[in-house]
Amino acid sequence: MSDYTQMWSALGLDLAAHDALLSVLGGAYQDVFLSQKNRPEGMKYFDFVMSEVHGLRIKELMDAKAQGRIVVGSYCVFVPEELILAVDGVSVGLCAGAEFNFEGAEEVIPRNLCPLIKSAFGFKRGLVCPYVEASDIVVGENTCDGKKKAYEVLGPMAKDLYIIDLPQMKHGTGKTLLKEEYGRFITKLEEKSGRKVTAENLKKSIAIVNAKRNAIKRLSELRRADPAPISGLDALLVNQVFFYDDPVRFTASVNALCDEVEERVRKGEGVFPKGTPRLVVSGCPMAVPNWKVPFIVETSGAVIVGEESCVGERGTQWLTEVEGATLPEMLDAVTERYLKIDCAVFTPNPTRVDHVRDMSGRYSAGGVLHYSLQFCQPYLVESGPAEAALENSGIPVLRLETDYSQEDIGQLKTRIEAFLERIHQV
Amino acid sequence: MRAAGLDIGSRTVKLAVIQGGETVLTRKGLTSHDPLEAARALVNGTEYDVIVATGYGRHLLKEHLDCAVISEIKAFALGATFVHPSARAILDIGGQDTKAISLNEEGEMSKFEMNDKCAAGTGRFLEIMAQALGYTLEEFSRAALSAERFEKINSMCTVFAESEVVSLTAKGALRPEVALGIHRAIVSRSTTLLRRIAPVGEVFFAGGVALNGCVAALLEEDLRRPVFVPPDPQGVGALGAALYAHGSAR
C-alpha cells in the first residue's frame, strides 16, 4: 500500500485516530471476509477496493478535483447519482457504518439517535472520514426526523451542506415536490461545478447508473441458485462498494464476477453445501463496515440470499426508464424512479412488504430477518405489521433490533440459531 | 441409552440425564467466572452415551466436549413439552435474559422473543433489588406476598431502579410494599412480552425466577391464564437438551 499520509494530512484528518480506525477495519475485514471459504476469484477486486477505500480511491477523488470536477458526498439512496454524473461530478457515499467516536457525537446530538446518524457525526467530528473531508457538497435529505434535525447540527461543521426535501406520501403532490427538489438540486450542482445539466449528458449518466444497477440485478438473479454461489457477506460487500467506486469500473467488475458466478451455478458449485438454510434480510441499511448480523448468520449454518435494504434491492432494483428525449422528460423519469423507493419514511408503504414476500419466494428463502437499527423509528414501527403480514403468508420472520456495538453478539447468535431451528424443525 | 443435557446459563449450570424416558439424574452448580470448569465439575463422574449443550455457554462447551449444541429456546420448548404437554406458551426468566416462546399444537416452538442487551427485569435484577432492600431472595418474595399495597417502580434498568428503591425507602416507604412494586414491575414486563408472542393457552413458567412464588402468583393474576410451574423450573433447558440428545442418537 502506498503512503497516503500527506494526502490524509492535507485533508485535515486526525492521523493517529485514522490509523487506529484503519487497523481495526483491516483486522475485521480479515476475520469476516478473507477467512471465508470458496470465495469467487472475482471478489479479489472488491478486496482490493476495500483495502484502498481510504487510499487509492481518495487519491482518485483528489485527482478528479484537480481536474476541476466536484465531489458530492451523501448518506442516502434518494440522492440521484445521475444528476451528479451529469455535471461530471463524482458521487460517493459517506461513512456511517461503524461505532467510532460516539462520545464525540453525543456531545452534540442525543444519545438515543440511531447508530447510523451517530456514526456520521462520530466520523465527522473525529476527522477520520476522508470522503466527507474531500466532498465539495455534502447532501443531506429529509428522510426520518432523526436525520432531518441532525443535519441542522451537521450544517455548521460541513463545508457546504445541501438539503433535499422529500415527500412523505407518494400521490400527486409528493411527486411534484420531489421533482421540484431534484430541479433545485440540479441548480445547486450547476452552480458548484460550473457545468450545465443537458439532455445529452443526463442521458449518458442515466445509462451509466442503469448499467451499474443492471450488473447488481444480474448478481441478485444468480443468487437464486442452490447451492448459493456467493456468500451473503460478499454480495453485501458488492452492494456496499456500489456507493464508493467509480461507476463504470464497478459495473465491469461486477459483470466479471457474474461471469464467474454464472459458471459456478452451471456446475452446481457453491460457497455452502446445497440445502443450507436460506434467509432474506429486510430493513435498515448496513453501511460499511456493518457486517455484524450477516457474519453471525453465515457462521451459524445459514446463508443470506437477498437484501431488501437501501444497501441492496431497495436501492438498486429500479432503473431510470427514459422515454422522452428532452431534459424535463428525463427529469420526470428520474423522479418517477426515485419515488418508487419503498423506504419506511413513506406512509403508507405497502410495496415494501410485497417486495419482501416476492424476494422470499424468488430466492427460495426459508425465512426473513427483519433488521432494525436501534432507535430507527420508521423501520421499528413498520417491523410489527411487516412481521404479521409475512407470517400470515407463511413466511417465518425474526425481528432483530441492534446497533453497531459488539456486546450483543451472543444474544443475537442465540436468536438466530433458534430461528434456524424453528425453520428446520427436527 | 443414557442421554445427557447440559445447560450453561449466566448464573447456574444445570445437568440432566435421562434413560428410558425417565430423568435419572439432575445436578446444579454456579456458573462462576469459569463456566467451562463449572460445566466440567458437573459432568465429572457422570455416565452418559451422548451429550448435548445449550445455554449461553454452549459454544464454549462444544469446543471442549465435541458435542452438538441447540439454542436454549429450542431446549426449553422440548423440555416444557415433555414435562407438561398442554402448555402453549413458555415464559423463561433466567439470570440475564427473559424469553417468551409460543408452542404449536405439536408442542414445537413457533415464535419467540427475548429481551435486549440489558438484564432489566431478569433474575439478576431481582437479586440486586433484594440486596438493596436487605432481603435474601426467599425473604424478598415472602415480603412481597405479605404486602397489601405496593409502591410503583417505574424503571426496569437495574441502576435506575436501585436508586428509585433507595429514594422510596428514604421517604419511609415500607419494605414489603417496595418489594411488591418490584415484583409487579417484572411481571408487567413479562406479560407484555407474552401477550405479543403467545397470546393464548396455558403458560409454562421456567427459569430460576419461577422459584419465586410471588412472581408466579402475580403472573397468573395479571394474565388470567393458567400458569404452570414445574417442580424443577431451572432444569427445563438441561432436560430439553437431554431429550434432543436422546432423539438425535436414536
HADDOCK unambig.tbl for C-alpha pairs under 7 A between the chains (distance, minus, plus):
assign (segid A and resid 408 and name CA) (segid B and resid 117 and name CA) 5.71 0.50 0.50
assign (segid A and resid 414 and name CA) (segid B and resid 71 and name CA) 5.85 0.50 0.50
assign (segid A and resid 417 and name CA) (segid B and resid 71 and name CA) 6.22 0.50 0.50
assign (segid A and resid 418 and name CA) (segid B and resid 71 and name CA) 5.48 0.50 0.50
assign (segid A and resid 418 and name CA) (segid B and resid 73 and name CA) 6.05 0.50 0.50
assign (segid A and resid 418 and name CA) (segid B and resid 74 and name CA) 6.31 0.50 0.50
assign (segid A and resid 422 and name CA) (segid B and resid 109 and name CA) 6.50 0.50 0.50
assign (segid A and resid 422 and name CA) (segid B and resid 110 and name CA) 6.48 0.50 0.50
